[in-house]
């Protein structure tokens, strides 16, 4: 089945000379199944439409943009949803809802289950210092990448705007003194990809907070393994609350002035010849506090899951995640679709 539902070609007249060809493609994804939140089983479904716009200038410069239909609100206007890019001989430049240089070079751990980690609040996603997770309060980001042979370099930054973007990403909040985003956040990274193995190194800074990250992976026939290690300095432990989960341990960390010290983890997946893939991840987060009466804290999370390719864009999947931040074990099962 074709993954493109709809495509149109438009002729765009240049103000100088010549003609450029642009294309708008509409794709989508959906899922239906059940989740277990640690207490109750619930139905779970979602459908999304994605628009991808691409074009090429007369000089061979490629450009494009993408956003989902559910992004078409104030988030899109503020640049925190959707992204725009341009690429050519000297690399690719992206702006908007883009990851940091470190994440572009290293990425996250294996996504488990039907919701691809969502049922466990995406604990497989590493909390990089900028351009990801709770740190999207920094607003729109810019990301540059360039690849030459097996070596790639990345650089990213926020715009340092003075707005306190809250948990609801992109909400238009009045400027306030001392907002987290007062300082420009930036990241640089490099990656060497030898084909069957790769290694990456990244650095990021936001105000006094710093991050050094290492990542690597390898593929052995049908087995793929990956490791990530992130060391933080002067990073406040920031987490998003959820009324659905038990975050008592997390709030203890917040209230007692803990700092996030390290995050590291491993993941692996094995693809069988009959369309079955199984995978798992393990992650540990370490926190430290200089306050009397409080020791260091460690949170371990892990997940295991599998999926079966039904063909034509349909995938049967399920998984189990034990998330120490939730202080619970959750699970999901269902069918995912891509169009």
C-alpha positions in Angstrom: 0.0 0.0 0.0 1.3 3.4 -0.8 2.1 5.5 2.2 1.2 8.7 0.3 -2.6 9.3 0.4 -2.6 12.4 -1.7 0.0 14.4 -3.6 -0.2 17.5 -5.7 2.3 19.2 -7.9 2.3 23.0 -8.2 4.4 25.2 -10.5 5.9 28.1 -8.6 7.2 31.0 -10.7 10.5 32.4 -9.6 10.8 36.2 -9.3 14.1 36.0 -11.1 13.8 33.3 -13.8 12.9 29.6 -14.3 10.3 27.3 -12.8 10.5 25.2 -9.6 8.4 22.2 -8.8 6.8 21.8 -5.4 4.9 18.8 -3.9 2.5 18.5 -1.0 2.1 15.0 0.4 -0.5 13.9 2.9 0.3 10.8 5.0 -1.2 9.5 8.3 -1.0 7.1 11.1 -3.6 5.6 13.5 -3.9 3.0 16.2 -6.5 1.1 18.2 -6.1 -1.1 21.2 -6.0 -1.3 25.0 -3.7 0.0 27.7 -3.3 -0.9 31.4 -2.3 2.0 33.6 -1.4 0.0 36.6 -4.9 0.0 38.0 -7.4 -0.3 35.2 -7.6 -1.4 31.5 -8.8 1.2 29.1 -9.6 1.5 25.4 -7.0 3.6 23.5 -7.2 4.9 19.9 -5.8 7.8 17.9 -5.7 9.0 14.3 -3.4 11.7 12.9 -2.8 13.3 9.5 0.6 14.7 8.5 1.3 17.2 5.7 4.8 17.2 4.1 5.7 20.0 1.7 8.8 19.6 -0.5 10.3 21.6 -3.3 13.5 22.3 -5.2 14.9 25.6 -6.5 16.3 26.2 -10.0 19.8 25.9 -8.5 19.1 22.5 -7.0 18.5 23.7 -3.5 16.0 21.4 -1.7 13.5 22.8 0.8 10.4 21.7 2.7 8.2 21.7 5.8 6.1 19.3 7.8 3.3 19.5 10.4 0.5 17.4 11.7 -3.2 18.5 11.5 -3.3 18.6 15.3 -0.4 21.1 15.3 -2.5 23.7 13.4 -3.0 26.0 16.4 -1.0 28.6 18.4 1.9 26.1 18.7 2.4 26.2 15.0 2.3 30.0 14.9 4.9 30.1 17.7 7.2 27.7 15.9 7.1 25.0 18.5 5.1 22.6 16.3 6.0 21.6 12.8 9.4 22.2 11.2 10.8 23.9 8.1 14.1 22.9 6.4 16.4 23.7 3.5 19.3 21.6 2.3 22.1 21.6 -0.3 25.7 21.0 -0.8 26.7 22.5 2.5 24.3 20.6 4.7 20.8 20.8 6.1 19.2 23.6 8.2 16.0 23.0 10.1 13.9 25.3 12.3 10.9 24.8 14.6 10.1 21.7 16.5 13.4 20.1 15.9 15.7 18.0 18.2 19.0 19.2 19.6 22.3 18.4 18.0 23.0 15.8 20.7 19.7 14.0 20.1 20.2 14.1 16.4 23.5 12.3 16.8 22.5 9.8 19.5 18.7 9.5 19.7 16.7 7.6 22.2 16.3 4.0 23.4 14.0 1.3 21.9 10.3 2.2 21.7 8.2 -0.5 23.4 4.7 -1.6 22.5 1.6 -0.5 20.7 1.8 3.1 21.9 5.6 3.1 21.2 6.4 4.0 24.8 3.5 6.4 25.3 1.8 4.2 28.0 4.9 4.6 30.1 5.2 8.4 29.5 7.9 7.8 26.9 10.5 6.9 29.5 12.6 5.4 26.7 13.2 9.0 25.5 16.4 10.5 27.0 15.8 13.8 28.6 18.4 15.9 26.7 19.1 19.4 28.0 17.8 21.3 25.0 15.3 20.7 22.2 13.5 17.8 23.9 11.1 16.8 26.6 10.5 19.1 29.5 12.9 21.6 28.0 10.7 22.6 25.1 10.0 25.7 27.2 13.0 27.1 25.3 10.7 27.7 22.3 11.6 27.1 18.7 15.0 25.5 17.9 17.4 25.6 14.9 19.4 22.6 13.9 22.2 22.3 11.3 23.6 19.0 10.1 26.3 18.1 7.6 27.5 14.6 6.5 30.8 13.8 4.7 31.4 10.2 4.0 31.0 8.4 7.4 31.3 11.5 9.6 28.5 13.8 10.5 28.4 17.1 12.6 25.5 18.8 14.2 24.8 22.2 15.8 21.6 23.5 17.4 20.3 26.4 19.4 17.2 28.0 20.9 16.5 31.7 20.3 16.8 32.8 24.0 13.4 34.4 24.0 12.1 35.5 27.4 8.9 33.4 27.8 8.1 30.8 30.4 6.6 28.1 28.2 4.7 25.8 30.7 3.8 22.1 30.6 1.4 22.8 27.7 4.1 23.3 25.1 3.7 26.5 23.1 1.1 28.2 25.3 1.5 31.9 25.0 2.5 33.1 28.5 3.4 36.7 29.3 7.1 37.4 29.6 8.5 36.9 33.1 11.8 37.7 34.7 13.9 34.7 35.3 12.1 32.4 32.9 13.9 29.1 32.1 14.3 30.3 28.5 16.2 33.6 29.3 19.4 32.0 28.1 20.2 30.7 24.7 20.5 26.9 24.8 22.9 25.3 22.4 24.3 21.9 21.5 27.0 20.5 19.3 27.6 16.9 18.4 29.5 14.6 16.1 28.9 11.0 14.8 30.9 8.4 13.1 28.9 5.7 11.2 30.8 2.7 10.0 27.8 0.9 8.7 27.4 -1.9 11.2 28.4 0.2 14.1 28.4 3.9 15.1 29.6 6.2 17.9 28.5 9.8 18.9 29.6 12.5 21.2 27.5 15.5 22.2 27.7 18.7 24.3 24.9 21.1 25.4 24.6 24.2 27.6 21.6 26.2 28.9 22.5 28.9 31.4 24.6 27.2 34.1 23.4 23.7 33.2 25.7 21.5 31.0 25.5 18.1 29.4 28.0 15.7 27.9 26.5 12.7 26.1 28.0 9.5 24.6 26.1 7.1 22.4 26.9 4.1 20.4 25.3 1.1 18.6 26.0 -1.9 16.5 24.1 -4.4 14.3 24.9 -8.1 14.2 22.9 -9.7 11.5 19.3 -9.3 12.8 20.2 -8.0 16.3 20.7 -4.3 17.0 22.1 -3.0 20.3 22.4 0.6 21.6 23.8 2.4 24.6 23.5 6.0 25.8 25.3 7.8 28.7 24.5 11.4 29.7 26.4 13.4 32.4 24.7 16.6 33.7 26.1 19.5 35.7 24.0 22.1 37.5 20.8 20.8 36.0 17.6 21.2 38.1 15.5 18.0 38.2 12.4 19.0 36.2 9.6 16.6 35.5 6.1 17.0 34.2 3.3 16.0 36.7 0.4 13.8 35.6 -2.8 13.3 37.4 -2.9 9.7 36.1 0.3 8.6 37.7 1.8 8.3 41.2 4.7 10.9 41.1 5.3 11.1 44.8 8.9 10.1 44.5 9.5 12.6 41.7 8.0 15.4 43.8 10.2 14.4 46.7 13.2 15.0 44.3 11.8 18.3 43.3 10.9 19.6 46.7 14.2 18.7 48.3 16.4 20.5 45.8 17.8 17.6 43.9 19.8 18.0 40.7 19.8 15.5 37.8 23.2 14.0 37.8 23.3 11.2 35.2 21.1 9.2 32.8 22.2 6.0 31.1 20.6 3.0 29.4 20.8 0.1 27.0 18.3 -1.2 24.5 18.3 -4.0 21.9 16.0 -5.5 19.3 15.9 -8.7 17.3 14.1 -8.9 13.9 13.0 -12.4 12.9 12.6 -13.4 9.3 8.8 -13.8 9.6 8.0 -10.2 10.4 8.3 -10.5 14.2 10.5 -8.0 16.1 11.2 -8.1 19.9 12.9 -5.4 21.8 13.7 -4.2 25.3 15.3 -1.2 27.1 16.7 -0.4 30.5 17.3 3.1 31.8 18.6 4.6 35.1 18.4 8.2 36.2 20.5 9.4 39.1 19.9 12.5 41.2 22.0 14.2 43.9 21.3 16.7 46.7 23.6 18.7 48.9 20.9 19.2 51.6 21.4 17.6 55.0 19.3 14.5 55.6 18.8 13.6 51.9 20.9 11.1 50.0 21.3 10.4 46.3 18.3 9.0 44.5 18.2 6.4 41.6 15.3 5.6 39.4 15.3 2.4 37.2 12.9 1.9 34.3 12.7 -0.9 31.8 10.4 -2.2 29.1 10.0 -5.2 26.8 7.7 -5.6 23.8 7.2 -7.2 20.5 5.4 -6.5 17.2 4.3 -8.4 14.1 4.1 -6.9 10.7 0.7 -7.7 9.2 1.6 -6.1 5.9 0.1 -3.1 4.1 1.1 -0.7 6.8 -0.6 -2.6 9.7 1.4 -3.8 12.7 0.2 -5.8 15.8 2.2 -4.7 18.8 2.3 -4.9 22.6 4.6 -4.3 25.5 5.1 -3.9 29.3 6.9 -1.0 30.9 8.0 -0.7 34.6 8.6 3.1 35.2 10.0 4.0 38.6 8.8 7.6 38.2 5.3 6.2 38.0 6.0 3.7 40.7 3.9 1.3 38.7 3.9 -1.3 35.8 1.9 -0.5 32.7 1.1 -2.4 29.5 -0.5 -2.0 26.1 -1.6 -4.1 23.1 -3.2 -3.1 19.8 -2.8 -2.5 16.1 -0.9 0.5 14.5 -1.6 1.7 11.0 0.4 3.9 8.6 -1.1 5.3 5.5 
